[in-house]
Structure formats: structure tokens, C-alpha cells
């Protein structure tokens, strides 16, 4: 019976990993063991940071809305509560965009929410 060596399959696996390590420096893109370590770490960081990115953007939007509210002598928490009470369905991303790009519109929004 002949011996099976899995050469093509092993090469394909190594090739796939080295493709993912493209752009890494020195041994991280040349040596298979080091390449595996750096690729696995990069994939783990990518997974983690996709969640962190969402967190960071929400923080940024809240900060922008809060600063715009402070200029109008309104606290962020009261503004959000009044928005919910008046059934205005705008998310924080849209509110932050309005607060940054359309100050007059944001002021009207705050006033309309406060009247109800």
C-alpha cells in the first residue's frame, strides 16, 4: 500500500495563512509559525474591535448631542427623556448629525420637544 503525505493540502493551508499575513513585516509574513500567531492575533483583534467601534461611535454621538444641548441650556438626559415622551423616533446618529450640521434645526427640535 502506498503512503499518503498530504503535501498539496498542507501547502494550501500554509498558502491561505500567508495570504492573510500579507503586509506584515519581517518573519510575520515569511515564517509559518510566526505567521500563524500574528494572523490569529489579528483576527481576534478584528473581532473585538468591531464591537468596540460601535461603542466608540455611540459615545461620540452622545457627546455631540450633549454639547449641542449644553449650548441651549438643556441637559442631555432631559432632552432624551422629552424626545421619548413626545414619540420622536430619531436615533443618536441622526441627532448627532443634526446637532453638528444644522444648529438651527437642532434648536427647533429641542424647542418642539420641550413644548409638548
C-alpha positions in Angstrom: 0.0 0.0 0.0 1.3 3.4 -0.9 1.9 6.2 1.6 -0.2 9.4 1.7 1.7 12.6 2.5 -0.9 15.4 2.2 1.6 17.7 0.5 -0.8 19.7 -1.6 -3.3 20.1 1.3 -0.6 21.3 3.7 0.8 23.7 1.2 -2.7 25.1 0.5 -3.3 25.7 4.2 0.1 27.5 4.6 -0.6 29.5 1.5 -4.0 30.6 2.8 -2.5 31.8 6.1 0.4 33.5 4.3 -2.1 35.3 2.1 -3.8 36.7 5.2 -0.4 37.8 6.6 0.3 40.0 3.5 1.6 43.4 4.6 3.1 42.1 7.8 6.7 42.8 8.4 9.8 40.5 8.6 9.1 37.0 9.9 5.5 37.6 10.4 4.9 37.2 6.7 7.7 34.7 6.0 7.8 32.0 8.7 4.8 29.8 9.0 4.7 29.5 12.8 5.1 33.3 13.4 2.7 34.0 10.6 0.1 31.7 12.3 0.5 33.6 15.5 0.2 37.1 14.0 -2.8 36.1 11.8 -4.7 34.6 14.7 -4.0 37.6 16.9 -5.0 40.0 14.1 -8.3 38.0 13.6 -9.0 38.2 17.3 -8.4 41.9 17.4 -10.6 42.4 14.4 -13.5 40.6 16.1 -13.0 42.5 19.3 -12.7 45.9 17.6 -15.8 45.6 15.5 -17.7 45.7 18.8 -15.5 48.4 20.2 -16.1 50.6 17.1 -19.9 50.5 17.7 -19.3 51.5 21.4 -16.9 54.4 20.4 -19.3 55.8 17.8 -22.2 55.8 20.2 -20.1 57.6 22.7 -19.1 60.2 20.1 -22.8 60.8 19.1 -23.8 61.2 22.7 -21.0 63.7 23.3 -22.0 65.7 20.3 -25.7 65.8 21.3 -24.7 66.7 24.8 -22.6 69.6 23.8 -25.3 70.9 21.5 -27.8 70.6 24.3 -25.5 72.5 26.7 -25.4 75.5 24.3 -29.2 75.6 24.7 -29.1 75.2 28.5 -30.7 71.7 28.4 -29.2 68.6 29.9 -28.7 65.6 27.6 -30.7 63.2 29.8 -33.7 65.6 30.0 -33.6 66.1 26.2 -33.6 62.3 25.5 -36.4 61.8 28.0 -38.5 64.5 26.4 -37.7 63.0 22.9 -39.0 59.6 24.1 -42.1 61.2 25.7 -43.0 63.1 22.6 -42.6 59.9 20.5 -39.9 61.4 18.2 -38.1 58.4 16.7 -34.6 59.7 15.9 -31.6 57.6 16.8 -28.5 59.2 18.3 -26.6 59.0 15.0 -29.2 61.2 13.3 -29.5 63.5 16.2 -25.7 64.0 16.3 -25.6 64.7 12.6 -28.4 67.3 13.0 -26.6 68.8 16.0 -23.3 69.2 14.1 -24.5 70.2 10.6 -27.8 72.1 11.3 -27.7 74.0 14.6 -30.9 75.9 13.8 -32.7 72.7 13.1 -31.5 71.2 16.3 -32.7 74.2 18.2 -36.1 73.9 16.7 -36.2 70.2 17.5 -35.3 71.0 21.2 -38.0 73.7 21.3 -40.7 71.5 19.8 -39.9 68.6 22.2 -40.0 71.0 25.2 -43.4 72.5 24.3 -45.3 69.1 24.4 
